Amino acid sequence: MRYISTRGQAPALNFEDVLLAGLATDGGLYVPENLPRFTQEEIASWAGLPYHELAFRVMRPFVTGSIPDADFKKILEETYGVFSHNAVAPLRQLNSNEWVMELFHGPTLAFKDFALQLLGRLLDYVLEKRGERVVIVGATSGDTGSAAIEGCKHCENVDIFILHPHNRVSEVQRRQMTTIFGENIHNIAIEGNFDDCQEMVKASFADQSFLKGTRLVAVNSINWARIMAQIVYYFHAALQLGGPARSVSFSVPTGNFGDIFAGYLARNMGLPINQLIVATNRNDILHRFMSGNQYVKETLHATLSPSMDIMVSSNFERLLFDLHGRNGAAIAGLMDTFKQGGGFSVEEERWTEARKLFDSLAVDDAQTCETIAEVFEQTGELLDPHTAIGVKAARECRRSLDIPMVILGTAHPVKFPDAVEKAGVGKALELPAHLSDLFERDERCTVLPNDLKAVQAFVSQHGNRGKPL
């Protein structure tokens, strides 16, 4: 399997090199040169498989030539063996043909564990084989950081630096990052917003001279391995609900477009998916594109669903690449237009093609709280604010009541007590046993100004397990 850049000017790489590269040298994102496709009979034969075995069958084509089957199977068994629910991603029914797929049974109670528990193990495997050491610099709007630290904290050949927007993540999210200590773990609170953090990460990949010889690895969803891991649970959900003999629709809370892009890929790999709904909050750049062909950057607002407080959706470039016939030069031009002017539209026929599969809705904080309260009253199920946005969007945008609708339950409600409280739900939120003392643990975090050079100087000074790089 070879991978190519969405901007067409970077060399094609194998899986191992793509895992370590993250962002392509031309600023683009890596995608498979050719997407594997499964027959309906093949998909049907996977019904009833344990999650890690299904993951092996879905992801195997992406790592062929880089990881032997026996090693990959072992990595996957270890990855999903740490989840607290035997089903790994159980479905919980809300309505007659409506389900929430609970993706929060991993160590950090968020869907990011599916990819980042795997990414940490893949990095360990590849770096040990190569005898290399790398630096991870990642940006988080809340959940990626803790999942990345949890997944990579035992990696012998990794130093990890996570940037989060200062005072713009929930207390549980922050503490899940800042209470994990290790010589190779560094939390940085940036005096800015998530887009500022994300831009610093991209700039650092573009010019890595500050590292003095080592290299950066991405843990954000620009890293192909993360997208690859998220494809699996679309197959998992569909198989639970009668797929592939019947099609399924999905509503996906998303800010960076990575999680829903995985669903788009699952469909292109042969899974019958009728509809993909982009569910977002007040920071609605994706909704404005899907509903009106306007991809325009606006002011970023803090909301009750902070993991989606994103205005520049990195993974959207991967969809644009397909919509433009995989023309790298066209994508490079679009991204330059966006950088210079803050927005663009695409040709009508390309936008119309996207609308055949995608619908969207932007949900404000008041509607989010109403949905949390409504679902709790009707079912006794308590939703986190991101999942509530997914439920609201599913109910507003659904094309057919006959087709099962699966909402991706992206996080445990205990991570967002402010939203639950504002929804007026009188249910005590208790942290799981492994996090029960979270609020008593010591924290370690460095607050830095919204300045790229200051961040890069910190990384350079504190890398290599506390020794300057």
CORWO-V177548 format. One record per backbone hydrogen bond with DSSP energy under -1.0 kcal/mol. NH is the residue of the N-H (numbers start at 1). CO is the residue of the C=O. Records with the same first field share a line. If there is no record, write none. Layout:
NH: CO + CO
This chain:
3: 13
4: 31
6: 29
8: 5
13: 3
18: 14
19: 15
20: 16
21: 17
22: 18
23: 21
24: 28
27: 24
31: 4
33: 2
38: 269
43: 39
44: 40
45: 41
46: 43
47: 44
49: 46
54: 50
55: 51
56: 52
57: 53
58: 54
59: 55
60: 56
62: 59
63: 60
66: 63
67: 63
72: 68
73: 69
74: 70
75: 71
76: 72
77: 73
78: 74
79: 75
80: 76
84: 105
88: 85
89: 87
92: 100
94: 98
95: 98
98: 95
99: 405
100: 92
101: 407
102: 90
103: 409
109: 106
111: 410
113: 110
114: 111
116: 112
117: 113
119: 115
120: 116
121: 117
122: 118
123: 119
124: 120
125: 121
126: 122
127: 123
128: 124
129: 125
130: 126
131: 127
132: 127
134: 157
135: 215
136: 159
138: 161
140: 163
147: 143
148: 144
149: 145
150: 146
151: 147
152: 148
153: 149
155: 152
159: 134
160: 184
161: 136
162: 186
163: 138
164: 188
166: 190
168: 165
174: 170
175: 171
176: 172
177: 174
178: 174
179: 175
180: 177
185: 182
186: 160
188: 162
189: 446
190: 164
191: 448
192: 190
197: 193
198: 194
199: 195
200: 196
201: 197
202: 198
203: 199
204: 200
205: 201
206: 202
207: 203
211: 208
212: 209
217: 135
223: 220
226: 223
227: 223
228: 224
229: 225
230: 226
231: 227
234: 231
235: 231
236: 232
237: 233
238: 234
239: 235
240: 236
243: 238
248: 272
249: 404
250: 275
251: 406
252: 277
254: 279
261: 257
262: 258
264: 260
265: 261
266: 262
267: 263
268: 264
269: 265
270: 267
271: 266
273: 271
274: 248
276: 357
277: 250
278: 359
279: 252
280: 361
284: 282
288: 284
289: 285
290: 286
291: 287
292: 288
293: 289
294: 288
295: 344
297: 342
308: 305
309: 306
310: 308
314: 312
315: 256
316: 313
317: 314
318: 315
320: 316
321: 317
322: 318
323: 319
324: 320
325: 322
326: 321
331: 327
332: 328
333: 329
334: 330
335: 331
336: 332
337: 333
338: 334
339: 335
340: 336
341: 337
342: 338
344: 295
351: 347
352: 348
353: 349
354: 350
355: 351
357: 354
358: 354
359: 276
361: 278
363: 280
368: 364
369: 365
370: 366
371: 367
372: 368
373: 369
374: 370
375: 371
376: 372
377: 373
378: 374
379: 375
380: 376
388: 384
389: 385
390: 386
391: 387
392: 388
393: 389
394: 390
395: 391
396: 392
397: 393
398: 394
405: 97
406: 249
407: 99
408: 251
409: 101
410: 408
412: 109
415: 412
416: 413
420: 416
421: 417
422: 418
423: 419
424: 421
425: 420
427: 425
435: 432
436: 433
438: 435
440: 437
444: 178
446: 187
448: 189
451: 449
455: 451
456: 452
457: 453
458: 454
459: 455
460: 456
461: 457
462: 458
463: 459
466: 462
467: 464
469: 460
